């Protein structure tokens, strides 16, 4: 029994780290989406986004055995992230205020539309997060003789704890990203590139879905893909930050 509990504790630690990494994706998306709002509204939008993330993750946790069969959810999430990434980068490149100082700023989404966009992104991240949690939790031996949503009770508790801790990480990380974007405005392009790269990750998950199997089902969980994903994400983040710092110093 002690060995089983130790195994559960270890998987929980790994899951918390994994949720922290996934929370970074979610936090970046939330930050760039609310950045244009006044500061008091930013906090409210982030709060509503966190509530939505909690609801969607909790729902996905109970319905995961049903949701994993619907590849269209992942496909829609991927398309959504790629569209908002592409649109914002395109707008930034083609409607630069520096190129045309007299051009009126493009209209930004209002508060509730921004909240809606954040919630739509949360749906995609909720499924991604819970799929990762299930992949880890099912490696554990069953504990207890009750099941929740088709998942063993002990495994479910580990997933629930990992998910809740991940949400706490999102809450603090998102606010820090907003502050960073305000300090270094040019970092926004790198942030949207990261959003697009996360969209690519969801595309890979969709293509590997058992119902499609356009690429091998094991590929999204392979060391090669995971290493590639995080290296490129790190390059985008660090490279974008360094570039933003240099531009800021040149302005100063």
Rosetta blueprint (number, residue, H / E / L):
1 X L
2 X H
3 X H
4 X H
5 X H
6 X H
7 X H
8 X H
9 X H
10 X H
11 X H
12 X H
13 X H
14 X H
15 X H
16 X H
17 X H
18 X H
19 X H
20 X H
21 X H
22 X H
23 X H
24 X H
25 X H
26 X H
27 X H
28 X H
29 X H
30 X H
31 X H
32 X H
33 X H
34 X H
35 X L
36 X L
37 X L
38 X L
39 X H
40 X H
41 X H
42 X H
43 X H
44 X H
45 X H
46 X H
47 X H
48 X H
49 X H
50 X H
51 X H
52 X H
53 X H
54 X H
55 X H
56 X H
57 X H
58 X H
59 X H
60 X H
61 X H
62 X H
63 X H
64 X H
65 X H
66 X H
67 X H
68 X L
69 X L
70 X L
71 X H
72 X H
73 X H
74 X H
75 X H
76 X H
77 X H
78 X H
79 X H
80 X H
81 X H
82 X H
83 X H
84 X H
85 X H
86 X H
87 X H
88 X H
89 X H
90 X H
91 X H
92 X H
93 X H
94 X H
95 X L
96 X L
97 X L
98 X L
99 X L
100 X L
101 X L
102 X L
103 X L
104 X L
105 X L
106 X L
107 X L
108 X L
109 X L
110 X L
111 X H
112 X H
113 X H
114 X H
115 X H
116 X H
117 X H
118 X H
119 X H
120 X H
121 X H
122 X H
123 X H
124 X H
125 X H
126 X H
127 X H
128 X H
129 X H
130 X H
131 X H
132 X H
133 X H
134 X H
135 X H
136 X H
137 X H
138 X L
139 X L
140 X L
141 X L
142 X L
143 X L
144 X L
145 X L
146 X L
147 X E
148 X E
149 X L
150 X L
151 X E
152 X E
153 X H
154 X H
155 X H
156 X H
157 X H
158 X H
159 X H
160 X H
161 X H
162 X H
163 X H
164 X H
165 X H
166 X H
167 X H
168 X H
169 X H
170 X H
171 X H
172 X H
173 X H
174 X H
175 X H
176 X H
177 X H
178 X H
179 X H
180 X H
181 X H
182 X H
183 X H
184 X L
185 X L
186 X L
187 X H
188 X H
189 X H
190 X H
191 X H
192 X H
193 X H
194 X H
195 X H
196 X H
197 X H
198 X H
199 X H
200 X H
201 X H
202 X H
203 X H
204 X H
205 X H
206 X H
207 X H
208 X L
209 X L
210 X L
211 X L
212 X L
213 X L
214 X L
215 X L
216 X L
217 X L
218 X L
219 X H
220 X H
221 X H
222 X L
223 X H
224 X H
225 X H
226 X H
227 X H
228 X H
229 X H
230 X H
231 X H
232 X H
233 X H
234 X H
235 X H
236 X H
237 X H
238 X H
239 X H
240 X H
241 X H
242 X H
243 X H
244 X H
245 X H
246 X H
247 X H
248 X H
249 X H
250 X H
251 X H
252 X L
